[in-house]
């Protein structure tokens, strides 16, 4: 990720706590001695009693879990705990537990219900918080105007009545125990979520990924390299630029693989660099008392103030590359 979110505390996270209690303290303790409702936490009983579809499905899973062996119950509990340690998983310190390694009741009965925890339950009146409220608070706290994954697309502001997609970073289709874990729910632009990442699992490339809610992580700085500046008849750059990034090398590879970052950044540079450099040339012509170096340094410093708005982080990378090429600089003198 170009930038990570600084996490916030929010009431909506309580649903995940209820889900943990449901899996570990109810379903994995299912027996003929107690009925399901007797084991439910007081907070979840309020929700359970409000929605007939929910109570029916919770009870059905409970009945199916009665036949689980002690070993199978331990496997489910272990999988729930591991698959919700999102930061640890991203750092490659643990491997997530796949559905195929768990008793069939998890995929066949728990998974559909847990997916509905996200799709249906989160925004209902008796569940604390809402996806809209959490999104607005998170975006306002981080003061982000563009997608933190790519930096290319504008995202909905806290004043909007709409929100961006929540990407299940570890997809709920594969890891349903993290379906409502808001350390796994990452607001991203539509292109990053649907057109690029899709249902890809973040550890499939090399076992490491950026944790989307790593507090205080410095943004990635982008460097680009070009051999020459040459444009076609449509004013598009002929050469594909190459890119390098600060940060963790292995996690950068995953970021690039998941979201096609190099390809997308290259497309933006090829599309817009002509107009960016034309404007620079106009600035130099308008104020010839300053050197081209002065103009570039001023623009870089100015862009840095809000570098993730209007593709300025890519403009900065282009201007820095321009400074390294004396033959290009001579054109502006």
C-alpha positions in Angstrom: 0.0 0.0 0.0 1.2 3.5 -0.9 -0.1 4.5 2.5 -1.6 2.6 5.4 -4.5 3.7 7.6 -4.0 4.8 11.2 -6.6 2.7 13.0 -9.5 4.0 15.1 -11.6 2.6 17.9 -15.2 2.3 16.8 -18.4 0.6 18.2 -18.8 -1.4 15.0 -15.8 -3.5 16.0 -18.0 -5.1 18.8 -19.7 -7.3 16.3 -16.4 -9.1 15.7 -16.1 -9.6 19.5 -19.6 -11.1 19.5 -18.6 -13.4 16.6 -15.6 -14.6 18.4 -17.7 -15.5 21.4 -20.2 -17.2 19.2 -17.6 -19.4 17.5 -15.5 -20.2 20.5 -17.9 -20.2 23.5 -21.1 -21.3 21.8 -20.7 -23.4 18.7 -17.5 -25.1 19.8 -19.2 -25.9 23.1 -22.3 -27.3 21.5 -23.8 -30.2 23.4 -27.1 -31.9 24.3 -26.8 -30.5 27.8 -27.4 -26.9 26.9 -29.4 -25.2 24.2 -27.8 -22.5 22.1 -29.3 -19.4 23.6 -28.1 -20.4 27.1 -24.5 -19.9 25.9 -24.9 -16.7 24.0 -23.4 -13.5 25.4 -25.9 -10.9 26.7 -25.0 -8.4 24.0 -25.5 -10.9 21.2 -28.8 -12.2 22.6 -30.3 -8.7 21.9 -29.4 -9.0 18.2 -30.3 -12.7 18.1 -33.8 -12.0 19.4 -34.5 -9.3 16.8 -33.9 -11.2 13.6 -35.6 -14.6 13.0 -33.2 -15.5 10.1 -30.3 -14.9 12.3 -31.5 -17.0 15.3 -32.5 -19.8 13.0 -29.1 -20.0 11.3 -27.2 -19.6 14.6 -29.3 -22.5 16.1 -28.8 -24.7 13.0 -25.0 -24.3 13.2 -25.1 -25.1 16.9 -27.0 -28.3 16.2 -24.5 -29.4 13.6 -21.6 -28.7 15.9 -22.9 -31.1 18.5 -21.3 -34.0 16.6 -17.8 -32.4 16.4 -15.0 -34.2 18.1 -12.9 -32.5 20.7 -10.0 -32.3 18.2 -12.2 -30.8 15.5 -13.4 -28.1 18.0 -9.8 -27.2 18.8 -9.0 -26.9 15.1 -11.8 -24.4 14.6 -10.8 -22.4 17.7 -7.2 -22.3 16.6 -8.2 -21.3 13.0 -10.4 -18.5 14.3 -7.6 -17.1 16.5 -4.9 -17.4 13.8 -7.0 -16.0 10.9 -7.8 -12.9 12.8 -4.2 -12.0 13.6 -4.1 -9.9 10.5 -0.9 -8.0 11.2 1.0 -11.2 12.2 -0.2 -12.9 9.0 0.9 -10.0 6.9 4.4 -10.1 8.4 4.7 -13.8 7.5 5.0 -14.9 11.1 2.0 -17.2 10.8 0.2 -19.0 8.0 -3.6 -18.7 7.7 -5.6 -21.8 8.1 -7.4 -22.7 4.9 -11.0 -23.9 4.8 -10.0 -27.3 3.4 -8.2 -28.1 6.6 -11.3 -27.5 8.8 -14.3 -29.6 9.5 -17.0 -29.4 6.8 -19.4 -27.5 9.0 -17.2 -24.4 8.8 -17.4 -24.1 5.0 -20.9 -25.5 4.6 -22.8 -23.8 7.5 -20.7 -21.3 9.3 -19.3 -19.5 6.2 -22.6 -18.5 4.7 -23.8 -17.1 8.0 -20.6 -15.3 8.7 -20.7 -13.7 5.2 -24.2 -12.5 6.1 -22.8 -11.0 9.3 -21.0 -8.6 6.9 -23.7 -8.3 4.1 -26.8 -8.1 6.2 -26.1 -7.7 9.9 -23.6 -4.9 10.1 -26.0 -2.1 9.1 -29.1 -3.3 11.0 -30.4 -1.2 13.9 -29.5 -3.4 16.8 -25.8 -3.7 15.8 -23.6 -1.0 17.2 -22.3 1.5 14.6 -22.6 1.3 10.8 -20.3 0.8 7.8 -21.0 4.4 6.8 -20.3 5.9 10.2 -17.1 3.9 10.6 -15.9 4.9 7.1 -16.5 8.6 7.6 -14.7 8.5 11.0 -11.7 6.6 9.6 -11.3 8.8 6.5 -11.7 12.0 8.6 -9.1 10.8 11.1 -6.6 9.9 8.4 -7.5 13.0 6.2 -7.3 10.9 3.0 -8.7 12.2 -0.3 -7.4 9.4 -2.5 -7.2 5.7 -2.3 -4.3 4.7 0.1 -3.6 1.6 -1.9 -2.8 3.2 -5.3 -3.0 7.0 -4.8 -4.7 7.3 -8.2 -8.4 7.5 -7.5 -10.3 10.0 -5.4 -12.4 8.5 -2.7 -15.6 9.5 -1.0 -15.2 12.2 1.6 -16.6 12.1 5.2 -19.3 14.6 4.1 -20.6 12.1 1.5 -23.6 9.8 2.1 -21.7 7.2 0.1 -18.6 5.1 0.9 -15.9 3.3 -0.9 -15.8 -0.5 -1.1 -14.6 -2.4 1.9 -12.0 -4.9 0.7 -11.8 -8.0 2.7 -8.0 -8.1 2.6 -8.0 -11.7 3.5 -11.1 -12.6 1.4 -14.2 -13.7 3.3 -14.7 -16.5 0.8 -11.5 -18.1 2.0 -11.3 -16.8 5.6 -14.9 -16.3 6.8 -13.8 -16.0 10.5 -12.4 -12.5 9.6 -15.6 -11.4 7.8 -16.4 -8.6 10.2 -12.9 -7.9 11.6 -12.3 -4.3 10.8 -8.5 -4.9 10.8 -9.3 -6.9 7.7 -11.8 -4.5 6.1 -10.0 -1.9 4.1 -11.7 1.0 2.3 -10.2 1.1 -1.2 -11.2 2.5 -4.6 -13.3 0.4 -6.9 -10.4 -0.3 -9.3 -8.1 -1.6 -6.6 -10.8 -3.8 -5.0 -12.7 -5.2 -8.0 -10.7 -4.7 -11.1 -7.3 -5.6 -9.7 -7.2 -7.5 -6.4 -10.5 -9.2 -6.7 -10.5 -12.5 -4.7 -6.7 -12.9 -4.7 -5.3 -13.9 -1.4 -2.6 -11.4 -0.2 0.0 -14.0 0.9 -0.1 -16.1 -2.3 2.7 -14.2 -4.0 5.5 -14.4 -1.4 3.9 -14.8 2.0 4.2 -11.2 3.1 2.1 -8.1 2.6 1.6 -4.6 4.1 -0.8 -4.6 7.1 -3.4 -2.1 6.0 -3.7 -0.6 9.4 -0.1 -0.2 10.4 -0.1 2.9 12.6 2.5 5.5 11.8 4.0 3.8 8.8 5.7 6.3 6.4 4.2 6.5 2.9 6.1 4.8 0.1 8.1 7.1 -2.0 8.1 6.4 -5.7 11.1 6.8 -8.0 10.9 6.4 -11.8 13.6 6.0 -14.4 13.4 6.9 -18.1 16.1 6.5 -20.8 14.6 9.2 -23.0 11.6 11.4 -23.3 9.8 10.8 -26.6 6.2 11.2 -27.4 3.9 9.8 -30.1 1.4 11.6 -32.2 -1.1 11.5 -29.4 1.3 13.2 -27.0 1.8 9.9 -25.1 5.2 8.9 -23.8 6.6 6.2 -26.0 8.9 4.5 -23.4 7.5 2.5 -20.4 9.1 4.0 -17.3 10.5 1.7 -14.6 9.7 2.2 -10.9 11.3 1.6 -7.6 9.8 2.1 -4.1 10.9 2.7 -0.6 9.7 0.4 2.1 9.8 -3.4 2.4 11.0 -5.0 -0.8 9.0 -8.3 -0.4 5.8 -6.4 0.6 6.2 -4.1 -2.3 6.3 -7.1 -4.6 3.0 -8.3 -3.1 1.5 -4.8 -3.4 2.5 -4.6 -7.1 1.2 -8.1 -7.8 -2.2 -7.6 -6.1 -2.9 -4.2 -7.6 -0.8 -4.0 -10.8 0.9 -0.9 -9.5 3.8 -0.6 -12.0 1.4 -1.0 -14.9 -1.1 1.6 -13.6 1.6 4.1 -12.7 3.2 3.7 -16.1 -0.1 4.4 -17.8 -0.5 7.6 -15.8 3.0 8.8 -16.6 2.6 8.0 -20.3 -0.7 9.7 -20.4 0.0 12.9 -18.5 3.7 13.6 -18.5 3.6 15.6 -21.8 1.1 18.2 -20.3 3.1 18.2 -17.0 6.4 19.1 -18.7 4.7 21.5 -21.1 3.4 23.4 -18.1 6.9 23.4 -16.6 8.3 24.9 -19.8 5.6 27.6 -19.8 6.6 28.5 -16.2 10.2 28.8 -17.2 9.3 31.0 -20.2 7.0 33.2 -18.0 9.7 33.7 -15.3 13.1 33.4 -17.0 14.9 35.0 -14.1 14.8 31.7 -12.3 16.8 28.7 -13.4 15.0 25.4 -14.5 16.5 23.9 -11.3 14.8 26.6 -9.2 11.5 25.9 -11.0 11.7 22.2 -10.4 12.7 22.5 -6.8 9.8 24.9 -6.2 7.3 22.6 -7.8 8.6 19.6 -5.8 8.4 21.5 -2.5 4.9 22.7 -3.4 3.7 19.3 -4.5 5.0 17.7 -1.3 2.4 19.7 0.8 -0.4 17.5 -0.5 1.5 14.9 -2.6 -1.2 12.3 -2.7 -3.8 14.7 -4.3 -3.9 15.1 -8.1 -1.2 12.5 -8.8 1.5 14.9 -7.3 3.5 12.0 -6.0 4.0 10.9 -9.6 4.7 14.5 -10.7 7.4 14.6 -8.1 9.0 11.4 -9.3 9.0 12.7 -12.9 10.6 16.0 -11.9 13.3 14.3 -9.9 14.2 12.1 -12.8 14.3 15.2 -15.1 16.9 16.7 -12.8 19.2 13.8 -13.3 19.3 14.2 -17.1 21.4 17.1 -18.2 20.5 16.7 -21.8 16.9 17.1 -20.9 17.5 20.0 -18.6 19.3 21.8 -21.4 16.1 22.0 -23.4 14.7 24.3 -20.7 17.7 26.7 -20.4 
